[in-house]
Amino acid sequence: MSMMDSAITYFEGLQDRICDALAEVDGESFREDSWKRDGGGGGRSRVLTGGKLFEKAGVNFSDVHGELRPDFSGALPGDGQQFRATGVSLVIHPRNPYIPTVHANFRRVERGSVGWFGGGADLTPYYVDPKDASHFHKTLKGACEKGGGAGVYERYKAWCDRYFFIAHRNEPRGIGGVFFDYLGAGAETTKRETGLEPAAFEANPESTFAFIRQVGDAFLQAYLPIVNEHKDAEFGDRERRWQLHRRGRYVEFNLVYDRGTVFGLRTDGRVESILMSLPPEVTWEYNYAPPVGSPEARSLEQIIARRNWADD
Amino acid sequence: MSMMDSAITYFEGLQDRICDALAEVDGESFREDSWKRDGGGGGRSRVLTGGKLFEKAGVNFSDVHGELRPDFSGALPGDGQQFRATGVSLVIHPRNPYIPTVHANFRRVERGSVGWFGGGADLTPYYVDPKDASHFHKTLKGACEKGGGAGVYERYKAWCDRYFFIAHRNEPRGIGGVFFDYLGAGAETTKRETGLEPAAFEANPESTFAFIRQVGDAFLQAYLPIVNEHKDAEFGDRERRWQLHRRGRYVEFNLVYDRGTVFGLRTDGRVESILMSLPPEVTWEYNYAPPVGSPEARSLEQIIARRNWADD
């Protein structure tokens, strides 16, 4: 079986496992849309809306291929214009403002003679609970070390902090997690894109894929305990208002900066699957800032501080 | 008085007149924030929120100057790195879904030895009323012809249709209006940017400025009668749901495509003033489409058709 086929099998299975677990904790089930892409390939989008816990949860699997548009030629490593990309991508927007929004993505891309893995997982709390943040980061750190050895968590945590940053607000999107790309694409690409040597585990596709599976498999362990911890927390208009306001920042990041979103929209991706990441309900209040010393202001301070949560 | 100073005086006065008229019809007043830009200049942002008619109305005046960032050097005509830009920019999001959202912008920019005017006005109805659309376009056409002669309305109507287009949805943002840029920047710039010869009125800065004033002065005549026509229309959850859904498209356009927004966010503009254009409340419902034959579906068809409303 080719590495692409192995990745597809794993990603399809991961989509199943994640959807099953989320549906079980929520009580509501996912509905599925299978779709084909005009240029080649297709996918299976699953969405749960109006759930008891999840206001909107989208978990997509896709396997697309075709020809790169000339203006995107420079955007990807590799050679030639033929590409193939497969992956799982999810964003979960809970109803309760005390449960954080979460995003994760795991993918394999091949272009010409070069193939690589990428992805990550990151948490966007409305109210920062240090116990959650620490649990989320420690779980990812454990998976990174198991799959990739010492030091790779720190490397991908820093990359995540750099990537999920809303430049015009001078503010991180959330409390981060891990982010990685071009894994296994070779020393030249890795150096060009990251300024660093590849990690040891990237020496061959098998060990790179093993790393991806470690992190992918850790997602539910990282997130579900946080859902369970806060699912019965009481909240009112004040918390909802803060949640809707912060969701505006999520939209700003995704539409202005997120490479996956922009790449998808400009390569004739399936729009409803790409924008499944957008929150179900959002507000933009002019010049809104929470009162100094309020739980909302303190949460924002903790987001801006970008702590090393795995050390706590 | 320099052309820049004349433009500033006119734009400040236009902001006053528009705010006064909107506040009068609403009953609620605008609050004003004056701000300074680190790189040079500043502005006066006015916002009315939670009004009887207007859920959020932002009318900004700004007069900024400074040095262009090197990566934006190619984005503007002219020479050297020093620029100055002044203008009025407004977006009005009414509460009643039967009243359209409107956007207008009038500006003067100078870079080195080259100066030009730009701007326009366009309407984004939730429910397309052909009488409104026709009135809006006819009013703008009258102003364009008065200020610029025959043919310029058609030219700027077509430009507006091209510009306010949500490529990933393959859908116009609304029913358009007029859009123009680089007016008076010279034949070379106009040909490069538009593929056309300059219009006759662009022969000198005075007649170009006179054109801008005609269109600027026409804004209230174009929009206020539409507000008055629908302000007492009854609506319920169904209309509100459609409005919130369509507002999502507005956000998608502004954050993904709008040059003013992107330019502002990347040149350290005042974020709260730039993003004042975003609707106060928005939803993204996965894969939502109105039932075939419903008023919502028919409105969307009329938006997609991009008719020549001034001919009706």
Interface residues (C-beta under 8 A of the other chain):
Chain A: D33 V47 T49 K56 G58 A167 H168 R169 L244 G248 V251 E252 L255 V256 V262 L265 R266 V271 E272 L275 M276 L278 P279 P280 E281 V282 T283 W284 E285 Y286 N287
Chain B: D33 V47 T49 K56 G58 A167 H168 R169 L244 G248 V251 E252 L255 V256 V262 L265 R266 V271 E272 L275 M276 L278 P279 P280 E281 V282 T283 W284 E285 Y286 N287
